[in-house]
């Protein structure tokens, strides 16, 4: 959602009206998103802006999202334009204009020569003690964002688009269909470090089947997001069961995680495995046992 200067002008009046019911000695803007709003509120409410916190200071920011920033100023009244739907109760601001679910692009962010995401990369470079202005790093923020567009393109793809089926009225497919040794790369949601490995995806069709490349594409859609390995397996099998409606579906993965090999416990040779089984593969019947045995035999070859 693009937040224009017209939106800003109207919402700042609404916010000022809410704040005016109480007297404040000063306004403290949270750098940098709170600065434009603080300037306007200072003018409308005739309250001076301060660079330090004092008793009676109103803290101002553009948005409360995760709530971490708001909780840093928990002892002070807090005003902002927007609150995200997932914000928890204890992080709610004292004053706000609306609750939003969309990503918001504020007009003052687009005035910069750099995209806000690139600016965030610059801050990260500075935080590790590097100089983002040296020759080797000048183009790094742009390259990182370009790489992220590819590494996390799974957010822009819908799994249901994969399920173009091939069906012949005279043919019925009931055998186990599988694709093994499918490479995948993902990023753990806890440290944003890569994990990578291979997957074995299988299903037993009731009739229609999908192109073999679609199994690999389905894996990519879910792996190219912030993830945990277990969730990838569950998402793949759930999508197969929902859109293809097979007798059973399976996704078995093995992966190395950099978050435990290059940091923390530092176990470089460890491999994590996870198996997600659905439908007949989970049955205790003779059919279910046979399906599992065939699956495991093919996987272990």
C-alpha angles and dihedrals in degrees: 000000000000111000107208133200088254091055089048094050093051096044094047089058091051091048093047090053091054093047094047092076088077133046121238130186097213146350122239115198117211106230121278114348094044096054101083092046093045091053092052094045091048089056096045097044096033092233119142122241116240133196091207133056118248135168107284094027119141113216115216132196136158098243144001108220118150089006096233093118094046091050090055086065096037093136092058133068109257131207130189142155100239142024121197119234093242095053110123122237099251090055095052115124124240091240131020139153106220147351114241136187099188129086105262124216108198119211093237090058093057092053090071121093087231128060114249090244091055089049089055090055089052090054091051091051089051092047092060091052100260130130110242090196097063116108098254093053103040094096096033098097091054092046092049093053091046090051091048090054088062099035093052100034089121089085089065095052131081116217092215090067088068095063104087101144133208112219132172116189091219095050129072120189117204104149126101113277115200145167118197139188092033108168117224137177127198143158124243113239093222101060103004089238122139127261121185141177144115136298136208112207122187140165139175108227124218089208118310122069133193130228112278093239089059091070090058091044091052090053091050093052092059099034094053091073135072099285154156117230095240093055093053091058093047093047092051095050093041090053091049093049093046101045104026099031096210126174088254142348134204138186119184119183137184121188146166115230120211090201089073099030103049099028140019111017091006100213101163099184101044119121124196122211134194133178124200114192127182137178119354092005088071097046120113090212125108088258091052094048091049092049092051093047092050090047094051093044092054092044095050096050 
